[in-house]
Amino acid sequence: MRIAIVNTLPVPSGQASVNRFLGYAQGLVKCGDDVTCISSAKPIGEQKGDINGVHYINYGEGGRFYLFKSLQKIRALLQREKYDIVIVVCNSLLMLYPLYRSCKKVGTKLLMEKSEFPFALMRDGQEIKSGWRKIYGNWWDRIVCNVLDGMIVMTTPLVNYYTPKLKPHSRIVHIPMTVDMSRFQIEKNKSAYGDYIAYCGNMTTNKDGIENLLEAFKEVEAKYKEIKLVLIGGCSTEKRLCELKDYAKALGLNNVVFHGRVPREEMPELLKNAAMLALARPTSTQATYGFPTKLGEYLSTGNPVVVTAVGDIPLYLNNDNSYIVKADDNYAFGQRMIEVLSDYKHALEVGAKGKELAKNVFNAEVQAVVLHEWLNGYNKAKV
């Protein structure tokens, strides 16, 4: 099949959603599909090229009205190439509806990948229950479901949420979080940071529990004076970064490093060289319906992983392959990190089992086979 994946972020980039679809796109290519990733964004590097057989094109040029200019080029490409399937990975109706019109014109099936609860129905990670935002969110949801021929979703709560909303002949498939494990097949080295606990991700909000992790690390630093907490990623504003630094200072922490954003190619080494990897996601609607892509990257390193039991995470992770903790209990999270350090030999055995889980379940190549078979069956079906 000829498949196009359309999104609004540069390809390649370090963004989690881009890493996800690039991972399974490479797997689809190995299954014999022809895959092109198309972006409306301005490229970080080359405007177009190939990554392990996956074609990519970035149509953005910057400036005013860049999205509309990019959309014109994308629509022209879709109508010219007449792909079998177009997969949209974005939440913008300004992007989705024009693509729907183009796909309908040439008979291409239009699918959407969803990895989280609709942003239009959330505020600060929680579902909106009333008001004009709720009305708008329901309208957005209805429009999306009416223009799609099907969905690829990351979690079982999303399957349950979207199944009754889609058109009668639309189809839905559950493809869990995926990771390109080949990126982490590197040697572990001693870091300039010494022994450290690592977190990676966007710190603009408390979606991943940065404040929770800082509180938990207070327990660790009190017992292990030399170990550091290295936070990899950035904030959308300098104000937010200052707030986090002030919060760490107020907790009396001395060993917190705000490493900042890094290019995609530098991330594997930073995660691999850590003593352990941590994700203290608090309870929220976003956590219930989503699944952190970074968790697959954590597991792929073979390092011990400390993580909270939110959403689908307990369906896959347990005390044999990770150090799993009840959400919102920062003291318990800190004690689990101490447990890793106090018996590190056992912790590495747990980390090895976590890596096996990533290899057998979350491996992008494994899930790409499932997606390939579903898409091929879907392509033959009358929708």
N, C-alpha and C positions, 0 to 999 in steps of 0.2 A: 504493500500500500504506500501511497504518497501522503504524508502527514505534515501539516504545518502547526507549529506551536507559537501562538502570538501572545506577547506580554508587553508591559510598559517599562521594564527595567533593562539596563544594558546587558548584552550577552557577549562574552562571559562577564560575570561580576561575582562578588562575594555574598550576594543576597541569598538567603535561604531558599526562597522559591525558585530562583534561577538554578542554584545547585541541584535542587530536586528534579526539575524537568530536564536539565542537561544529563543527569544521571540516568533516568529511564529512557531518554532519547537515544543515548549511546547503546543501551540495551536493545531498544527497538531496531536500531541499525544492524546489530548482530543477529537479530531475528530475520533480517532481510527487508525491513521497511526503509523507505527513503524519507528522512526527516529533516525539515528546515525550521529553525527557530528564528522568529521574526520579531524584532523589537521596534517600538515607536520612539525609543530613547536615543540620545546622543551616545555614541560608543565611548567606552573608556580607552580602548585600544584601537584595533582595526575595525573598519566599518563592516567588513564581511570576511568570512573565512570558513574553515572547517575545524571541528574538534572531534577527533576520533571518528570521523565519518559523518558527523552531524554538521549540516550546513547552518550558518547563522548570518543574519543581515540586521544591521542597526540603521533604521531610516531617519532617526532624529538628527537635527542639525542645530538645535538650540534656537533661541530667539522667541519672539512672540508667535503665538498660534502654531508652535512646533507640532503639537499633537494632531491638529487638523491637516497639516502638511504631510506628516508621517502617515496618517490614516489614508489619505488619497493614494499614496504609493503602495501601502499595504493592500488596499482594496483592489487596485489595478493588478497587483501581483496575484492575488487570490483568484480573480476572474480570468486572468491569462493562463495560470498554471492549472486551475481546476483540480485542486487537491481532493483526495478521497474524503479526508477528515481534517477539520480545523479544531484545535484545542485552544481555548482562550484561558489564560492565567492572569486575570486581573478583575477588579471589581467595578470598573468604570462603565456606566451605560453609554457614555460618549464614545467609548471604544466598542462595546459589545453590540449595540444596535446597528451601526453601520456594517459591522462584520456579518451580522445576521442577514442583512439585505444582500450583501455580496454573495454569501454562501447559498442563499435561497435562489439567487439568479442563475447560478451554475450547477445547482443540485448537489452541493457539498454538505455533508453532515456537520453540524456545529455542536461541539461539546465544551463544557467548562470544567476546569479542575478547581475544586474547593478544598481548602485545607483548614478553614476556620469558620466559625459561626459568622453570619453576615455582619459586616462592619456597620452597615446602615441601621442595624438593630441593636448595636452595642454602644455604651459609653463607659469609658474607663474599664473596659474588660468585662462589664456586666450587662446583661440583657436589659433593654429599655422596656418598661412595662406599660407606659402610657404617654400621652402628649403627642405633639405634632411629629416628633422624631419617630415615634412608633408608627404613626400613620404613613409617613414617608418610607420607613423601612419595609413595611408590609407591601406598599406599592412597588418598591424596588424589587423585592423578592418575587412578586407576582409577574412583573415584566420579564425578569431573568428566566424564570421557569417556563414562561410561555414561548420564548424564542429558542430554547435549547432542544436539541435532539437527545441529549443525555448528559450525564455528569460522571466525573471521576472524583471520588471523595476519599479523604485520608483516614477517617475514623468511623466507628460504628454509630456514634450519636449523629453524625452528619448523614449517614445512610437513613437512619430512622426519621430525621428531620425532613430530608428532601424527597424521599420516595413518594409520599402522598401528594406532594406539591407539583411534581413534574407532569407533563402531558401524558395521556394514557399510553401512547406508544413509545415514549421515551424510556431509556434504560439507564441504569446506574450501576457502577462497579466500585468496590472498596479496594483501593490500592494503598496499603499503609505507608508510613514514612519510608523513604528510600535514601540510600547513601551510596556514593561511589567509593567503595572500599579501596580501590587502587590508589587513591590519593594518600592513604595512610600506611602504605607498605614501605615505611621508612625506618631507619634506625633511630633508637632513642639516644639522645646526647645530653650531657650536662649543660644546663642553661646558666646564663649570667645571673639569673634570678635565684639560683640555688634550688632548693626544694620548694615547690609551690603548688597551690591548688588553683585550678584555672576555671574560669567561666568565659563563654563567648556569646555575644549577641548584642542586640540593641538595648541600650539602657535608658532610653527616653522615658519609658513608663515602668511601672513595677510589674508588668506582665510576667516576667521571669523571676520576680522576687529578689531583686538586687538588694533592697533594704533587708529582706528576710535573711539573705545570705550574709550580709554584713553583721547582722545580729548573731547569727550562728557562728560566724568566724571568731567572734569575741571569746567563745568557749575554747576554741582551738588555740588562739594566740596566748591565752592565759597559761596553757600547758606546754605548748611548743613555741618557744620564743623566736626561733629563727625562720620558721616557715612563713611563706608569703601567700597572699590571695591576689592573683593577677586577673584583673577584669579586662577582657579583650573585647573591644567594640566602642561605639561612641554614643553620644546623645545628640538630639536634634538642635539643642541650644546650649550655649555656654552656661546659662543660668542653671539648667538641670544638672550639669556636670559639677558645678560649684556646690549645689545642694547635696549631692552624693558625697563629695569630699568633706563637706561640713558635717554630714551625718556620721561618716566614719570617724572623724575627729571627735565628735561628741560622744561616741561609743568608747573612746580611748584607744582606738586601733592605730598601730604604728606601721604595720606591715602590709597595707593595702596598696597595690600598684594599679593605677589607671593606665593601662597600656595604650589604649586608643584603637582606632580602626586600623585594619591591616588588609593588604591585598589578598585575594583568594588563595594565591599560591603559598602564602606564608602561614596560613592557619594550621595546616596539618602538623608542622613542626612545633608550633606553640602548644598544641593540645597533646602531642605525643610526648614531649619532654616534661609534662607535668607529673606530679606525684599522684594526683587524683583530679577528677573533674566533677564539678558540682552544678546542680540545677535545683533551686529551691522554689519552684513555681507555687504560688499561693492558689487557694481555691477561687475560681471565677468561672463565668460562662465561657470565656475565651479558653481557659485551661480544660474545661470539660469537653468542648467540641474540637479542640485542636490537638496537635501532637507535635512536639518540638523537633524539627529536623536536626538541630544540634545534638540531640540525644543519640542519633545514629552515628554521628561523627565521633562523639564521646566513646561509644562502645567499640567503634572500629579501631581505636588506638590500642585496645587491650588493657588500658589503665582502669583501676577501680573507679566506679561511678556512684556518686551519692545523689539521689533524686527523690522528689516527692511523688506520692501516689495520687496523681490527678488524671482525669480523663481515661484514655485507653492504656495508659502506661502500665497499670497492674495486670492487664491482659497478657503482657509480654515479659515484664520484668518482675523478679522476685528476689528473695534473699540468697538464692544460689548464684545469680548472675549480676547482682548489683547490691547496693546498700539503699534500700527503699525506705522512705520515711513518710509518716502521716503528714499531710499538708498543713501548713500554718503553725507547726510546732518547731519554732526556731531552736529551742534548747535541744530537743531531740535530734534535730539535724546536725547541730554542732557535735553532739555526742557520737553520732555515726561517723563523722569525719575523724574524730579522735580514735574511734574504733579501727578505722582504716590504718592510721598511723601507728597504733599500738601493736598491730600484728600485720605488718606489711606483706610478709610472705603469703599469708592466707588471702590478703586483699588482692594480690596479683593473680591468685588462682580464681578468685571471683571475677576479676577483670578479664581473664582468659575465657571464662564461660560467657561473659557479656559479648566478647568479640565473636564467639561462635554463634550467638543469637543474631548478631548483625549480619554475619556471613550467610546464615541459613534463611533468615526471614526478611531483614531490612535491606539486604543487598539489592542495589538497583538492577543488576542483571537478572536476579531471580524474579523480582516483581515485573520486570519488563516482559518476561515470557508470558506471565499471566495477562498483562495488559495487551500484548501483541495478539494473543489468542482471542481475547474479548473484542478487541477492535476489528479483527478480521471477521469474526462472527457477526459483529454489529454492522460492518460494512456490507455484508451479504443480506442482512435483514431489510425488510421494507419498513421504512419509518416515515 
